[in-house]
């Protein structure tokens, strides 16, 4: 069931189903459909508005709230989905390589972000999955910093978080660079080395049948043992597919068990206020054997 805006698209793309077009009276159309089909038990997403719930409650049918009904179906990808996500990764990586020469001292964060967005679209991405993050210097200590007019300066850590798209599926990647010169270079290299080790330990821990929280712990243990535990506050990763953040969650609070063909990120980080931040994010495909790292860009520290 959809409205007139999507009538032509629905008729052209959906095969083997009856298409019902509602004309401004969604609830009435839905209830008529329920009656015609003979539905006596109706499931609904537990996140619907109270107004919608109140409306369907008056129908007299038995209602069953469902949590994550659609999302659970999307946790394990099929071969076609994996292929499209792989294309989204490839487009994103090629776009970054296109603009990499412009990641240099005196370039502005926002200019780099706009350039990268343009290259993503030229590489075939119809949609940009999220606002591109280009965060340098003290801005890089903010996990979701917005690209600003700040110029990259000597000694800046530069976090770039971006993603691509292919056939409606997304990718999500982060790389961190260091602008040559400046102060506290030894400490910044140490932080990068710690995050990179955490990334590699987490990737190595990926295995069909283990708990996602074990992956989170593999990364967190490295950062904690290096004395930076309090500077890594978010989960180690998240699923990626039709949305850039979906199941499974790779965190200490998750009880999810890994299954083959799950796709998710591994993105440990350290954020040091006043100094800068480092995040290294890869996309991983679970297989029966060794995990497949979908992202191919180098992870060694690049001093530009």
C-alpha positions, 0 to 999 in steps of 0.5 A: 500500500502506498500513495499516488507519489509512488504509484508508477514506481511501485507498478514498475518495480513490484511484481507478484503483489497487489498494489493499493493506492491510498488517496489521503485516507491512509487509516481508512484504506488500511482498515478496508484492506485488513477487512477484505483480506480477513486479517484478525491479528495485525502486527504493527511496529512498536515505533508508530505514533500514538495517533496511528495506534489509536486509530487501528485500536478502534478496528476491533482486531487483535493487535500485536506490537513488533520490535525490529520486525523488518530490521531483523530480516535485514541482518543477514545479507544475500549475495546480491546485497553483499555485491552492492555493498562491495560496490559502495565500498569501491566507489567510496575508496576511489572517490577518496583517492581522487581527492587525496592530493588536496588533503594537505596543509592550508586546505579547508575542512569544508572544501575537502568534504565538498570535493569528496561529495562531488567525486562520490557522485561522479563515481556513481553514488546517487545518494550520500549516506551521511554528512561527510566528516572532515575534522582536523586538529582539536576538531578531530577529538569530536566523533561527529564533528562537522566540516568547518572552514578551519584550515588544516595545520602542521601537526593536525590529525585529520579524521575523514569519515565518509561513505558511498552508495550503490543500488540503495546500499551504503558503505561507511569508512574512516581514515585518519591522516597526520599533517607533517610538522607541528607538536606532540607528533610522537604522542599522536603516532602512539595514539594512532598505533594503539587504535590501529592495533585495536582495529586489527585485534577486533577484525581477527576476533570476527568469527561465525557464531561468536557474540558481537560483544566479544569483538567490542571487547577485543578492541576495547582491551587494547585501548584500555591496556594502553591507558586510553580507555576513557577516551573511547566512548562509543561502540566498536561498530554497527551494521551497514546496508539499506541504512548506514546504521543498522543491526547488528550492533558491535558493542558491549551491550549487545547479545547478538551472535555473529552469522555468516553474511552479516556486514558491519563496521569495526571502528575503534577510536581515541579522542583526546580533547585539546590534542585530537582524535584517531578513528580507523574504520573498516567494513567486515563481511562474516564468513564461515572461515576468516572474516573478509575485510571489504575495505582495501585502503591502506591503514598505516599512518600516512603523514602528509 
